[in-house]
Amino acid sequence: MRRDTIRWAERAALLTAGSIEGRAFIDGRYTAALDGATFQSRSPVDGRVLADVAACGGADVDRAVAAARRAFEDGRWSRRDPAERKRVLLAFADRIEAAGEELALLETLDMGKPVAHSLAVDVRATVACFRWYAEAIDKIYDEIAPSPAGTLALVTREPLGVVAAVVPWNFPMIMAAWKLAPALAAGNSVVLKPAEQSSLTAIRLAALAAEAGLPDGVFNVLPGFGPAVGQPLGLHMDVDGVVFTGSTEVGKLFLQYSGQSNMKRVGLECGGKSPHIILDDCGDLDAAAEAAADAIFFNQGEMCTAGSRLVLHRAVKDRVLDRVLAHAATRQPGDPLDPATTLGALVDETHTRNVLSYIAIGQEEGARLVAGGRRVREETGGCYVQPTVFDGVTNRMRIAQEEIFGPVLSIITVDSAEEAVAVANDSPYGLAAAVWSDNVNTVHKMARALRSGMVYVNCYDADGITVPFGGFKQSGIGRDKSLHAFDKYTELKTTWMKLR
């Protein structure tokens, strides 16, 4: 069946009329929270209740960590040959791909993104991530260090142990894959805490992993709320590392939890307020404007790399703004179950109110609202906000400094490349940045000067599993993707031998 002819709404009705799994997955089986607590997963598409999800707590954290520890220590996974771990992870990827339409529908119903994106972006990237790390693990060599005559010094990479992975709601499957694939490939056991707003695909992935042959206890899923699950994982004395993607505020808490417990390894990918710079020597303003619109409106602006500050040279500002507004007009919120929709629903009612509050703040601060700004499609019971553009923004305004995580764009005007860099770097964040210019000297100098983990030149949000993803400053610590991700999930051991 052609995917553009799938009747997603009919499938959704059938899916939600049945039973969607909402229980935790611990030690190879689905299980309710020990105290029986649940919470409702409610779709931002139309407000329907999708499932009752286990609201896990500290006792559930203890039993999941204990299962992960047993699995790690007895070597059922940690001491398997890399080629065998590769075989299981490739089988896992195959099962994700085979269940792609089911997972895409769950993802859309759970967090509101267009189903076409869930299928073409989220499922595809998740499968590719598992396959890449599966293929990588049996091709990583240890080292023999230069050492004095009569000695042999070995440098070996060993799995960290029990890893807690805490992931956000904006790309539930992809963010889980970025953590799970390298952690599992390296031989660790993992306890995954999905965001309470979007737990359903993580819960489903657990069964697919078991079907693929991942041993019991190696991969556990604990749905629930941050204080009840995330905090106990961060403080747990038998968790060797925590990897987290989400807000800078919560990322700082995990650093505190590490210091208060066992100094566990912490990897963080946190907030962003990414500058998207278009200079007067950009020769393709059409492409630049389209990229600027994609950078803030894709995934409803719910992206840590969202190009939320559009920094325009005064000489091209009006021309670029006109083009961006034209793109915004064509990207109005629609039914996420319609394959033609390009802008879906925000994740839930709380977040929708937060985004609308920032729009009000921008107007109060004196920025000029030139597009959008309103909630729409309220009759559906869903959470929809128009693509919104503010002109006349200064970099001191809250809408230019604070992460909104919605389809809200701030236009900042500058008079030189040097001023653009100063504005770009004047932020607590440093995740991503972009510059459009046809001057090779300018782009090289600016790429060096921008304090960001990723710099895009004449493009935006370019992506590939082979390159590291992460930020400077308060955007995080460590990197996802590429071989560099293994640094978060492994320890280096030096073994000295004296030869006789």
C-alpha positions in Angstrom: 0.0 0.0 0.0 1.3 3.5 -0.9 1.8 5.4 2.3 0.1 8.5 1.0 -3.1 6.5 0.7 -3.1 5.0 4.2 -6.3 6.0 6.0 -4.6 7.1 9.2 -7.7 8.4 11.0 -9.4 5.0 10.5 -6.3 3.2 11.8 -6.2 5.6 14.8 -9.9 4.8 15.6 -9.1 1.1 15.5 -6.0 1.5 17.6 -7.5 3.6 20.3 -10.6 1.4 20.4 -8.4 -1.5 21.5 -5.8 -1.6 24.2 -2.5 0.3 23.8 0.2 -1.0 26.1 1.0 1.4 28.9 2.7 -0.7 31.5 6.4 -0.5 32.5 8.8 -3.1 31.1 11.1 -4.6 33.7 13.3 -7.6 33.5 11.8 -8.8 30.2 8.1 -8.4 30.9 5.4 -5.8 31.1 4.3 -4.9 34.6 2.2 -2.4 36.4 3.7 0.0 38.8 4.1 -1.6 42.2 1.5 0.7 43.8 -0.8 0.3 40.8 -0.7 4.1 40.0 -1.4 5.2 36.4 -1.9 8.4 34.5 -3.8 9.1 31.3 -2.0 9.6 28.0 -4.2 12.2 26.2 -3.6 13.0 22.6 -2.9 16.6 21.6 -4.4 15.8 18.2 -8.0 15.9 19.5 -7.9 15.3 23.2 -8.8 11.6 23.1 -7.5 9.3 25.9 -5.0 6.9 24.4 -4.0 4.7 27.3 -3.6 4.5 31.1 0.2 4.6 31.6 2.0 3.2 34.6 3.1 6.0 36.9 6.3 4.4 38.3 8.0 5.4 41.5 11.0 4.8 43.6 10.2 1.1 44.3 9.9 0.5 40.5 13.2 2.3 39.9 14.9 0.0 42.5 13.6 -3.2 40.8 14.5 -2.0 37.3 18.0 -1.0 38.3 18.4 -4.3 40.2 17.4 -6.2 37.0 19.7 -4.2 34.9 22.6 -4.8 37.4 22.0 -8.5 37.4 22.0 -8.6 33.7 25.2 -6.6 33.5 27.1 -8.5 36.1 26.3 -12.0 34.9 27.5 -11.0 31.4 24.4 -12.2 29.5 24.9 -9.1 27.3 27.9 -7.2 28.5 30.3 -10.1 27.8 28.8 -11.2 24.5 31.0 -11.0 21.5 30.5 -7.7 19.6 29.4 -9.6 16.5 26.6 -11.2 18.5 25.5 -7.9 20.0 25.5 -6.6 16.4 23.3 -9.4 15.2 20.7 -8.8 17.9 20.6 -5.0 17.4 20.2 -5.5 13.6 17.3 -7.8 14.3 15.9 -5.1 16.6 16.2 -2.5 13.8 14.4 -4.9 11.4 11.5 -5.2 13.8 11.2 -1.4 14.3 11.1 -1.1 10.5 8.5 -3.7 10.1 6.4 -2.0 12.8 7.0 1.4 11.3 3.4 2.3 10.5 2.2 1.3 14.0 5.0 3.3 15.6 4.5 6.3 13.5 0.8 6.4 14.4 1.5 6.0 18.1 4.1 8.8 17.8 1.6 11.2 16.1 -1.3 10.4 18.5 1.0 10.7 21.5 2.8 14.0 20.8 1.0 15.6 17.8 3.5 15.7 15.0 2.3 15.2 11.4 2.1 11.5 10.7 4.0 11.9 7.4 6.9 13.2 9.5 6.6 10.4 12.1 6.9 7.9 9.3 9.5 9.5 7.0 11.7 11.1 9.7 11.3 9.5 13.1 10.9 5.9 12.2 13.5 6.1 9.4 16.1 7.8 11.7 15.4 5.4 14.5 16.0 2.3 12.3 19.1 3.9 10.8 20.6 4.7 14.2 20.3 1.2 15.5 21.7 -0.2 12.3 24.7 2.1 12.3 25.7 1.4 15.9 25.2 -2.3 15.4 27.5 -2.2 12.4 30.1 0.0 14.3 30.6 -2.1 17.4 32.6 -5.0 15.9 34.8 -2.5 14.0 36.2 -0.6 17.0 39.7 -1.6 18.0 41.4 -1.2 21.3 44.9 0.2 21.6 48.5 -0.8 22.4 50.3 2.2 23.8 53.9 3.1 23.2 55.8 1.8 26.3 59.3 1.0 27.4 61.1 -2.2 26.3 60.0 -5.2 28.3 56.5 -3.8 29.0 53.1 -4.0 27.2 50.5 -1.3 27.9 46.9 -2.1 26.7 44.1 0.5 26.5 40.8 -1.3 26.4 37.2 0.2 26.2 34.7 -1.4 28.6 31.0 -0.9 29.1 30.1 1.6 31.8 27.5 -0.6 33.5 23.9 0.4 34.3 22.9 3.5 32.3 19.8 5.5 32.9 18.5 7.3 29.8 16.0 10.1 30.3 14.6 11.4 27.0 12.2 14.2 25.9 8.8 14.3 24.3 9.6 16.1 21.0 11.3 13.2 19.2 10.6 10.2 21.5 11.9 7.4 19.3 14.9 9.2 17.8 16.1 10.6 21.1 15.7 7.1 22.7 17.6 5.6 19.8 20.5 8.1 20.1 20.9 6.9 23.7 20.0 3.2 23.5 21.9 2.2 20.3 25.4 3.1 21.5 24.7 2.2 25.1 23.5 -1.3 24.2 26.0 -1.8 21.4 28.8 -1.1 24.0 27.4 -3.8 26.3 25.6 -1.8 28.9 22.2 -2.4 30.6 19.8 0.4 30.2 16.8 1.8 32.1 14.9 4.2 29.8 12.6 6.9 31.3 10.5 8.4 28.5 8.8 11.7 28.9 5.4 11.4 30.5 3.9 13.3 27.6 5.0 10.7 25.1 5.7 7.3 26.6 3.9 4.9 24.2 6.5 4.3 21.5 9.2 3.6 24.2 6.9 1.1 25.8 6.3 -0.6 22.4 10.1 -0.6 21.6 10.7 -2.8 24.7 8.7 -5.7 23.3 10.3 -5.4 19.9 13.8 -5.5 21.5 12.8 -8.7 23.4 11.5 -10.3 20.2 14.8 -9.5 18.6 16.7 -11.4 21.3 17.8 -8.8 23.7 18.2 -10.7 27.1 15.9 -10.0 30.0 17.0 -7.1 32.2 19.2 -5.5 29.6 16.5 -3.0 28.4 13.9 -1.7 30.9 11.3 1.1 30.4 9.9 3.1 33.3 7.2 5.6 32.4 6.3 8.2 35.0 7.0 11.7 36.2 10.4 13.4 36.7 10.3 13.7 40.5 9.1 10.1 40.9 11.4 8.3 38.3 14.0 10.7 36.9 15.2 12.0 40.3 15.5 8.5 41.9 17.5 7.3 38.8 19.8 10.4 39.1 20.4 9.7 42.8 20.6 5.9 42.6 23.9 4.5 43.9 23.8 1.5 41.5 23.3 3.6 38.4 26.7 4.2 36.7 25.7 6.9 34.3 22.8 9.1 33.3 22.2 10.5 29.9 19.6 13.2 29.4 18.0 15.2 26.7 15.7 18.0 27.8 15.7 21.4 29.4 18.8 23.1 30.9 16.9 23.5 34.2 16.5 19.7 34.6 19.9 19.0 33.2 21.4 21.0 36.1 19.4 18.8 38.5 21.1 15.7 37.1 24.5 17.2 37.8 23.4 17.9 41.4 22.1 14.3 41.7 25.4 12.9 40.5 27.3 14.9 43.2 24.9 13.9 45.9 25.2 10.2 45.1 28.0 8.2 43.5 29.5 10.8 41.1 27.9 8.9 38.2 28.8 9.8 34.7 26.4 12.5 33.3 25.8 13.3 29.6 23.5 16.2 28.8 21.9 17.6 25.7 19.9 20.6 26.8 18.3 23.8 25.6 19.0 26.0 22.7 18.3 29.5 21.3 19.9 29.0 18.0 20.9 32.0 15.8 20.2 31.8 12.1 22.3 34.5 10.4 21.6 35.7 6.8 24.2 38.2 5.6 24.0 40.8 2.7 26.3 38.7 0.5 24.0 35.7 0.5 23.3 34.9 -3.1 20.2 32.8 -2.7 17.7 34.5 -0.4 14.9 32.2 -1.5 16.8 29.1 -0.2 17.8 31.0 2.9 14.3 32.1 3.7 12.9 28.6 3.1 15.5 27.2 5.4 14.7 29.8 8.0 11.0 28.8 8.0 11.9 25.1 8.2 14.2 25.8 11.0 11.5 27.2 13.3 8.3 25.6 12.0 9.3 22.0 11.5 8.0 19.8 14.3 6.0 22.8 15.5 9.2 24.5 16.6 9.6 21.8 19.3 13.3 21.3 18.6 16.3 22.0 20.7 18.1 23.2 17.5 15.2 25.4 16.3 16.5 28.5 14.6 14.4 30.7 16.8 16.5 33.9 16.4 16.7 35.0 12.7 19.5 37.5 12.6 19.2 39.5 9.3 21.6 42.0 7.8 19.7 45.2 7.3 20.4 45.2 3.6 18.4 42.0 3.0 16.1 42.1 6.0 12.9 43.1 4.3 13.3 40.7 1.4 14.0 37.8 3.7 11.2 38.7 6.0 8.7 38.8 3.1 9.7 35.4 2.0 9.6 33.9 5.5 6.1 35.3 6.0 5.0 33.7 2.7 6.3 30.4 3.9 4.5 30.8 7.3 1.2 31.4 5.5 1.5 28.0 3.8 2.3 26.1 7.0 -0.8 26.5 9.0 -1.8 23.9 11.6 -3.7 21.0 10.2 -4.8 17.5 11.2 -1.7 15.5 12.0 -3.4 12.4 10.7 -3.6 13.9 7.2 -0.5 13.1 5.2 -0.6 16.5 3.6 -0.2 18.3 7.0 3.2 20.0 7.7 2.4 21.7 11.0 0.8 19.6 13.7 -0.3 20.0 17.3 1.9 21.1 20.3 2.5 18.3 22.7 -0.1 19.1 25.4 -2.3 21.8 27.0 0.3 22.9 29.5 2.9 23.5 26.8 0.4 25.2 24.6 -0.4 27.7 27.3 3.3 28.3 27.9 3.9 29.1 24.2 1.0 31.5 24.1 2.3 33.2 27.2 5.6 33.9 25.4 3.7 35.4 22.5 2.0 37.7 25.0 5.4 38.5 26.6 6.8 39.4 23.2 4.0 41.9 22.6 4.4 43.4 26.0 8.2 43.8 25.4 7.5 45.9 22.3 8.2 43.4 19.6 6.0 43.7 16.5 3.8 40.7 15.8 3.8 40.3 12.0 2.3 36.8 11.7 0.3 34.3 13.7 0.1 34.6 17.4 -3.2 32.8 18.0 -4.4 29.4 19.0 -6.5 27.7 16.3 -8.5 24.5 15.7 -9.8 24.7 19.2 -13.0 22.9 18.1 -11.0 19.7 17.6 -10.0 19.5 21.3 -6.4 19.6 20.2 -3.4 21.9 20.9 -2.6 24.1 17.8 -0.8 27.4 17.6 -0.2 29.4 14.4 3.3 29.9 13.1 4.3 33.2 14.7 6.8 35.8 13.7 8.0 38.9 15.7 9.9 41.7 14.0 11.8 44.5 15.8 13.2 42.1 18.4 16.2 43.1 20.5 18.5 40.4 21.9 17.7 41.5 25.4 14.0 40.6 25.1 12.9 37.4 26.8 11.6 36.0 23.6 15.2 36.3 22.2 16.9 34.8 25.3 14.6 32.1 26.6 13.8 28.8 24.9 10.1 28.9 23.9 10.1 25.4 22.1 7.2 26.4 19.8 6.7 27.9 16.3 7.7 31.4 17.4 10.4 33.3 15.4 12.2 36.4 16.5 13.7 38.7 13.8 16.8 40.6 14.9 18.4 43.2 12.6 22.1 43.8 12.4 24.5 46.0 10.3 27.5 43.8 10.0 28.9 40.2 10.3 30.7 41.2 13.4 27.5 42.4 15.0 25.7 39.2 14.0 28.4 37.1 15.7 28.1 39.3 18.9 24.3 38.9 18.9 24.6 35.1 18.2 27.0 34.5 21.1 25.1 36.7 23.5 23.1 33.7 24.9 23.4 31.2 27.7 23.0 28.5 25.0 25.4 27.2 22.4 23.8 24.3 20.6 23.5 25.3 16.9 24.0 28.3 14.7 23.9 29.0 11.0 25.3 31.5 8.6 24.4 32.3 5.0 27.0 34.0 2.9 28.8 33.5 -0.4 32.1 34.8 0.9 34.3 31.8 1.8 36.5 34.0 4.1 33.4 35.3 6.0 31.9 31.8 6.6 35.2 30.4 7.8 35.8 33.2 10.2 32.2 33.2 11.5 32.2 29.4 11.9 35.2 29.7 14.1 33.8 32.7 16.1 30.3 31.2 16.8 30.2 29.5 20.2 28.1 26.6 19.1 28.5 22.8 19.0 27.1 22.8 15.4 27.5 25.5 12.8 25.5 25.2 9.5 26.8 27.1 6.5 24.3 27.9 3.7 21.9 25.2 5.1 20.2 24.5 8.4 19.8 21.4 10.6 21.9 19.2 8.3 21.9 15.8 9.8 23.9 12.6 9.7 24.6 9.8 12.2 28.3 10.0 11.4 28.7 13.5 13.0 28.5 14.4 16.7 25.5 16.3 18.0 25.7 18.5 21.1 26.4 22.0 22.3 28.6 24.5 24.2 27.8 26.4 27.3 24.4 25.6 28.9 23.4 23.5 26.0 25.0 20.4 27.5 27.9 18.1 28.1 29.1 15.3 25.7 27.9 14.3 22.3 25.2 12.1 20.8 25.7 10.4 17.4 28.9 9.3 15.7 31.6 7.2 17.3 32.1 10.0 19.8 28.9 8.9 21.6 30.7 5.8 22.8 32.7 8.0 25.2 29.6 8.4 27.3 28.9 4.7 27.6 32.4 3.2 28.1 35.3 3.4 30.4 38.9 3.3 29.3 41.1 0.8 31.2 44.9 0.8 31.1 46.6 -2.6 31.7 50.3 -2.7 32.2 52.3 -5.9 31.7 55.9 -6.5 32.5 57.3 -9.1 30.2 59.9 -11.6 31.4 
